[in-house]
Amino acid sequence: MRIPLKLIATVSALLVACGVPDTPTQPTSVASAAEPELRLFAVEIKVGPNWDSSKSPNEQAFFEEHSSNLKHLREAGHIVMGARYSDIGLIIFSARSAEAVEALMSQDPSMTAGTFKYEVHALNVFYPGLVQSRSSK
């Protein structure tokens, strides 16, 4: 049975996000012992003060750049998952601190332009599980 590469990558990203080392026997160096562990952060994205309610989301100023930035962050392994509920975007980040997440989000052109605004919250998982995307029929 072949395991899809995408599944392996997803599981690996989740393990890293939860702080599981690459190998069970991985030695801890002095430098890595001083580094804080990766933690999860929830980033809520809402419409900002410069959102134009007469336009659709994909017509908003800096929307394409926002989408491109999220894709880049996902490919770099910073984003564990993303979703929407109501009119709010929710991005789950894996990072060492809230300040690290803020630094990444502040580089998004749609945030600096006021199209969107965001809030960073520490995410304390008390009931881990498996999240799968639903097919859009």
C-alpha positions as CSV (number, residue, x, y, z in Angstrom):
1,M,0.0,0.0,0.0
2,R,1.4,3.4,-1.0
3,I,0.8,6.3,1.4
4,P,0.2,9.5,-0.5
5,L,3.0,12.1,-0.1
6,K,0.5,14.8,0.8
7,L,-0.7,12.7,3.7
8,I,2.8,12.2,4.9
9,A,3.6,15.9,4.7
10,T,0.4,16.8,6.6
11,V,1.1,14.3,9.4
12,S,4.7,15.5,9.6
13,A,3.6,19.2,9.8
14,L,1.1,18.3,12.6
15,L,3.8,16.4,14.5
16,V,6.2,19.3,14.2
17,A,3.4,21.7,15.3
18,C,2.8,19.5,18.4
19,G,6.5,19.5,19.2
20,V,7.2,15.8,18.3
21,P,10.9,15.4,17.3
22,D,11.8,14.1,13.8
23,T,13.1,10.9,15.4
24,P,12.6,9.4,18.8
25,T,16.3,9.2,19.5
26,Q,17.1,12.8,18.3
27,P,19.7,14.2,20.6
28,T,19.1,17.6,22.3
29,S,21.9,20.0,21.8
30,V,22.6,22.9,24.1
31,A,21.3,25.4,21.5
32,S,18.1,23.6,20.8
33,A,17.4,23.1,24.6
34,A,17.4,26.9,25.0
35,E,15.0,27.5,22.1
36,P,11.3,27.6,23.0
37,E,9.2,24.8,21.6
38,L,6.8,25.4,18.7
39,R,3.3,26.2,19.9
40,L,0.0,26.6,18.1
41,F,-1.7,30.0,17.6
42,A,-5.1,30.9,16.2
43,V,-5.2,33.9,14.0
44,E,-8.6,35.4,13.4
45,I,-8.9,37.5,10.3
46,K,-11.7,40.0,9.9
47,V,-12.6,42.7,7.5
48,G,-10.6,45.9,8.2
49,P,-11.4,49.6,8.1
50,N,-10.6,49.9,4.4
51,W,-12.9,46.9,3.4
52,D,-15.1,48.0,0.5
53,S,-18.6,46.4,1.1
54,S,-19.6,47.2,-2.4
55,K,-17.0,44.8,-3.8
56,S,-16.8,41.0,-3.6
57,P,-13.9,39.6,-1.5
58,N,-11.7,38.8,-4.5
59,E,-12.2,42.4,-5.8
60,Q,-10.8,43.9,-2.6
61,A,-7.6,45.8,-2.5
62,F,-4.6,43.5,-1.9
63,F,-6.7,40.4,-1.9
64,E,-4.5,38.6,-4.4
65,E,-1.4,39.5,-2.4
66,H,-3.1,38.3,0.8
67,S,-3.9,34.9,-0.9
68,S,-0.3,34.7,-2.2
69,N,1.1,35.5,1.2
70,L,-1.0,32.8,2.9
71,K,0.1,30.3,0.3
72,H,3.8,31.2,0.9
73,L,3.3,30.8,4.7
74,R,1.6,27.5,4.2
75,E,4.4,26.2,1.9
76,A,7.0,27.4,4.4
77,G,5.3,25.3,7.1
78,H,4.1,28.2,9.3
79,I,0.4,27.4,8.7
80,V,-1.0,24.2,10.0
81,M,-4.5,24.7,8.7
82,G,-7.0,27.4,7.7
83,A,-10.7,27.7,7.7
84,R,-13.6,30.1,7.6
85,Y,-16.7,30.5,9.8
86,S,-19.3,33.2,9.3
87,D,-17.3,36.1,7.8
88,I,-14.1,35.3,9.8
89,G,-11.0,33.6,8.6
90,L,-9.2,31.3,11.0
91,I,-5.5,30.4,10.4
92,I,-3.7,28.0,12.8
93,F,0.0,28.8,13.0
94,S,2.9,26.8,14.4
95,A,5.4,29.2,15.9
96,R,7.6,29.8,18.9
97,S,5.8,32.9,20.1
98,A,2.8,35.2,19.4
99,E,5.4,37.8,18.5
100,A,6.7,35.5,15.7
101,V,3.2,35.1,14.3
102,E,2.6,38.9,14.5
103,A,5.8,39.5,12.6
104,L,4.6,37.1,9.8
105,M,1.1,38.6,9.7
106,S,2.3,42.2,9.7
107,Q,4.1,41.5,6.4
108,D,0.7,40.8,4.7
109,P,0.0,43.7,2.3
110,S,-3.8,43.4,3.0
111,M,-3.2,44.0,6.7
112,T,-1.0,47.0,6.3
113,A,-3.5,48.4,3.7
114,G,-6.4,47.9,6.2
115,T,-8.4,45.5,3.9
116,F,-8.2,43.0,6.7
117,K,-7.3,43.0,10.4
118,Y,-6.2,40.2,12.6
119,E,-5.9,39.0,16.2
120,V,-3.4,36.4,17.5
121,H,-4.5,34.0,20.3
122,A,-2.6,31.2,21.9
123,L,-4.3,27.9,21.1
124,N,-4.3,25.4,23.9
125,V,-5.5,22.1,22.5
126,F,-7.4,20.1,25.1
127,Y,-9.0,17.6,22.8
128,P,-6.8,16.7,19.8
129,G,-8.3,15.1,16.8
130,L,-8.2,14.8,13.1
131,V,-9.5,17.6,10.8
132,Q,-10.3,16.8,7.2
133,S,-11.6,19.1,4.6
134,R,-15.0,18.4,3.3
135,S,-15.5,18.0,-0.4
136,S,-17.3,21.0,-2.0
137,K,-20.1,19.5,-4.0
